[in-house]
Amino acid sequence: MAMEKWRENPDEELAKIFKRSELSTFWSTNISLVIEPGETLVWIRDGQIEETVTQTRLNNVAGGFRNWIASKNSGGKDIQMLIIDNKPFEIVIGADGYTKDDLEQTGIARLTLRLNHEQANRLTGMLKEKAVKATKGFFRKREVITGYETKLTRTDIEQMMAAEARAKVFGPVIKKFESTDFGSRQLVGKVETAAQIELRKTLELWGMSLENIYVEWDRNAYQSWKSEKAPSIWEEKARRESELAEVIHSEDISDIKADSSRERRKKNSELESEIRTRESEQDVGELSQLMKIKEQINQQKIERNKAEADSGIELEKVKAEAQVESSKYNLETYKDAQATESEKMLRMMEIMQGKKKKEEEE
Amino acid sequence: MVEIITGALIGYRLVKDAKFVLSIAKYVKDYQGYDTKDNKEDDRAVRNWIMESINGLRTHAVNLMENGYRNDDDNLEREAKVMMDNLDLFKNEVNLASAREAKSVWNKVSDEDFDDLVEFDLKVVKGIDKVEKIMAELEIEVTSDGKNKTKLLGEAKSGITAARNHFIERMQFVGGFK
């Protein structure tokens, strides 16, 4: 007889529902179902738990599991078989928040949970609320419910608990403590108490119980959890937030742009009028300055002319004096030259006379 | 003479068992005192009742813890946590007991042993019921800031331990079935 496990991935799958249609085809073949210790099979007829069984009980039923299924499958409208792993299991979620003194604290919380098989109807009820939707239609696309979730996985629970624990447990508890209190026994106790109280509703809705919780305040562990396991809800939220921020930002930018253009226009017109005023003032100033300069130039011209005239007379005077002086000088030099010449002549005459005497003597 | 005494003893035993069975049936629906074709049905019914009752006790404990948390009563918070831890361990034992029924022994057990099992069941059921009443009273006492708070806290804690011990004895008794 072939043996069949009810789940493919025991680390991930925690509960699975089999519907009547699946039971009458797949399970009624020559297969024996293996339910390990700590697992429970719950038989649900018309939404009521009819039987809670284990593998041992199935072995005791004459004819084995196949006949047992056949005996159970008659009558009743809605028949479901739910198999639950009711051993404690651990989930890891991120813990972050700001302390009383406004310092960010991050870490990872390890929660030990257990699915209560005696509350199996709650679990099936909640799984029924998780509709599986698909988009149909070619031209006009619409979302339709194609079925309901039949599996509960560890990741589902992690995703479900992470956001709620973050908002209801870690944030408020961290806010009550100073950063120096981290690592204290009191904080450990408060986190556990807050988790038991604040997550109670969700846990009870799902037929689960929280057996233990502790937080490792380790920034690196939190970062690696965030990058690997952070719930898709968070990603979606982050995406929406970023979109919203972008919209707000673009609106702000357009507002700023409009404001700035308006401002710019206003400033431009003010500047233009100011420039015009300044220009006219400057023109007036420049004109008056020009007039002044022109006047000054005229004055200077007059003065220069006057000075030139004065200087011309002076020059003429100087020239005349220089001429007088030069003629004086010329005269003196002429006199001197004449004297020198006459002296020369005299000496020549004397020499000539001396020569004559000498010849005569000879 | 011996026959009369034996008959009287059997009669006394039957009456006593019937009384016990009736007492348990007040709490556990359809309890038959291991007198049906499938005796494991009664065992499972008792264990399911215990588990559901433990869930109820746990809810009381969480309520007490919440009261302590909201009113900054660290002592109450701690005591409630101790109760919850004990209840979780109790529940774990009940779950483990259900996994232990791998031995198909239920068809070979003698009537006397079943009678003793009924007595064990009664002790556990009555013990849990007693704790339930104490915890309900304790919750009211805590909310109204009554004087008996500390006394009831102690009684609830010891009641949980006593009921758990009765269940362990029962588990050991069933484990001894061959």
Contacts between the chains, C-beta under 8 A, distances in Angstrom:
chain1	res1	chain2	res2	distance
A	37	B	99	3.8
A	37	B	102	7.6
A	38	B	95	7.0
A	38	B	99	5.6
A	40	B	98	7.7
A	52	B	44	6.9
A	52	B	48	6.6
A	54	B	98	6.3
A	54	B	99	7.0
A	54	B	101	6.8
A	55	B	102	7.9
A	56	B	101	5.1
A	56	B	102	5.0
A	56	B	104	7.0
A	57	B	40	6.9
A	57	B	101	7.7
A	59	B	104	7.3
A	60	B	40	7.7
A	60	B	104	5.8
A	86	B	95	6.2
A	88	B	92	7.8
A	116	B	51	7.4
A	116	B	55	6.7
A	118	B	48	5.8
A	118	B	51	4.8
A	118	B	52	5.4
A	118	B	55	7.1
A	119	B	55	7.3
A	189	B	74	7.9
A	189	B	77	7.2
A	189	B	78	7.2
A	189	B	81	7.4
A	190	B	69	7.9
A	192	B	81	7.1
A	193	B	65	5.8
A	193	B	68	7.7
A	193	B	69	5.0
A	193	B	77	5.6
A	193	B	81	7.0
A	194	B	69	7.0
A	196	B	62	5.8
A	196	B	65	6.1
A	196	B	84	7.2
A	197	B	62	6.6
A	197	B	65	6.4
A	197	B	66	4.7
A	197	B	69	5.8
A	200	B	62	5.9
A	209	B	55	7.7
A	209	B	58	7.0
A	209	B	88	7.4
A	209	B	91	8.0
A	211	B	88	5.2
